[in-house]
Structures are given as C-alpha cells and as structure tokens.
Amino acid sequence: MKKALLACLAAAVTVSVAAGGYLALRPAGTSAAPVTAVAAASYDPAGAREAAAQADDVFHGTVLRGTGRRTIAEIPSRLYEVRVGHVFKGGIGGTVTVTQPVAEPALRPGGYVFATTSWHNGDDEHGLLAGSPPHPADDLTAPVRGTAAGAGTSVGAYWREAVGPRRGGPAG
C-alpha cells in the first residue's frame, strides 16, 4: 500500500513539474489544439523506449469520449473513457479512464498508443506519463511517419520494439 502511494505521489510530482514548465514556456494566448494525425506524432525510438520503461502500461486504445474534469494531486485534469485494444505492456484491459492534465492538447475520439501509470484506485484510472503524449494511431499496421523510425516500420512494430521483451499482460 505504501509503495503504491509513493508511486502515485511521484507520478503526481512529475506531472506537476512538467505542467508548470509547459505553462511557463507556452506563448500567451495560444490555444490547445487537439491532436489529430499520425504525421503529427513524434516518433523518437529513444523517447519511446524511455516512456515504455517508465510506464505501467503501454497500449493501443480508442478514446470513446471525454467524461469530465477533476483535480488530481492539485493538477486540473481531463478524464477520457478509453477502450483498450492491443496491449504492448502491462495487464490492462476492457474500458478504463485515462487522465490528462488540462494544459496538454485535448484528445479527440479515435485511436492512440498510450503510455500510462495506474493511479491504483477503485476507478481504474490511468494517468498519462509526463512528457509522453499519446501517439495518434487509428491503425497499428500503418507505417510510422518520421525519420527516427526505419522506413516501412509499422506503428505496432515500433511500439513492440520500444517495449522490448514482453512483461506481462495478454499475449499479442
């Protein structure tokens, strides 16, 4: 119990620091446009491996809808209902709530690859890792766009490589 509480506290502090830095560096008067295309995703293999290593769960999921807002560890957050699809890491499944600081660009309904940490609460909530926005991906067989990944690499292959050897969860 104490370990889970410390993990949640560490995640909250990380998100607080990242949100504060983001707000401090963001030009005044800019709006947070929703993420909508795979081409806009930053596919950096080193960054993906780092996110996968820090995450409790890495999965492809579909944002079904926003379900509201609430403050978590003094951070105003959006809540999203997400149907879990393919699991790259962890034991997540079904439909979960994903939390995201309101300072980050809002998500639209559609597919994404998420790197999350569990809040270990009764609401089955999972917070996005600080500095690791979900990567838009309606189709895991689509090629990754960007020069950091090898030509022709699919989104699914990219994230399987980032996660490395399987660490629990459903086979896939």
N, C-alpha and C positions, 0 to 999 in steps of 0.2 A: 504494500500500500504506500509506504513511504517512498519507495523507488519510483512508483508511478506518479506520485505527487511532485517529486523533484523533476521528473522528465517533463511534466506539463508546465511547471514553473520555468524550466529552462527554455522550452519552446515559446512560452509567452514573452519572456525577456528578449529572445531573439527576434520575434515578430515586432515587439515594441521598438527595438533599436532600428530594425530595418524600416519600419513605417516612419519613424522620426527622421531618418536620413533621407528617405524618399520624399517626404513632405518638405524638408528643408531645401532639397535640390531641385524640386519641381518648379518650373516657372509659374508665377502667379497668373491666375486667370485661365489656365489650361483645363480642359475637361478630360475626364477619364473615358476614353472611347473603348467600347467593347472589343475584345479580341475575336477575330472572325475567320482568319485564314491560316492554313498551314504555312504558307510562304512567310508569314509574319513571325513564326516561331524561331527562337534562337536555338539551333541545334549544334551545341558545343559538346563533343564527346567527353571532355574532362569535366565539364559542368554537370552533365547528365550522370556520370559515374559518381560524382560527389553527392548530388541530390539523392541518387538511389541508395548510396551507402548510409546517408543520414535518415532516410525515410523509414517509417514502419511499414508502409505500403506503397507500392508503385502499381498503378492500374490504369487501364483504359476504361473510361466511363462516359455516360451520356448525361449531361445536365438536362434535367427534365423541366425544372422551374426554380425560380428564386422563392424562398419561403419566408423571407423577412430579414430582420436585423436584430442584433443584440450586442451587448458589450461583453467581451470575454477578456479577463485579465486586464481591464481598463482599455481595451482596444475595440473601438466600434467595428463590428464585423457584419458581413452579409452571410446569409445562410442559403445553401442550394441543396435541392433534392437531386441526388446523383444515382443513377442505376449503374452498378458495377458490371463491366463486361469482362475483358481479359485481364487476369491478374499476373503481373510480372514478378511481384514480390509481396509476401505477406499472406494473411489468411482472410482478407476482406471479401465480402460477397453481398449479394442482394441489393437493396437500396439503402444508401447512407446519406447523412447530412455532411456536406463539406463547408467549412467556414473559411472566409477570406476577408482580410482587412478591407474596409471601405476605401482606403487610399489606393488600392490596386484597381486596375481596369476591370469593370464588371464583366461577368461571363454571360454568354447568350446560350440558349438551348443548343445542344449539339455535342459532338464527341471531342474528348480531350484525353491526354495522358496526364495523370495526377501523381505527384509525389507528396505524400501526406504523413502526418504523425497523428496517432489516435489521442483524443482527449481523455480516453479511459473513463467515460461517463455512461450513464444509463441511456443517453440519447443516441449512442453510436455515432458521435460526431468525430470528424477528422479534419484537422487544420492543414492548410497548405504550408509547405516549408517556406520560411522566409527566403526571399530572393530566388524562389523557384516557381515561377508562374506555371499554371497548367499549359501544356502544349496542345494547341488545336489539332485534332486528328479524327476526322469522321471515319477514315478508312485506314486500318493498320497495314494494309498491303500497298498503300500509296507510297511513292518514293519520298524520302526526306529531301527537303529543299535546303540548299545552303552548301557552302564549300567545306565545312568542317567534317561532314559525313561523306563516306565514299559514294561515288556515282552509282545510282541504282539501288542504294540501300533503302529498304522499306522502313516505315515508321516502327513497325513491330520488331524487326531485326535490330534496329537502332537501340530500342529500349531493352531488348533481351541482352544485348551486348553491354549496355550500361549497368544493368543489374548484376550480370555475371552469373556464377553458379546459382542454381535455384535454392532459395532459402525459405522453404515452406509455402503453404498455400496450395490451391488447386493446380493440378497439372495443366500445362499449356505451353 
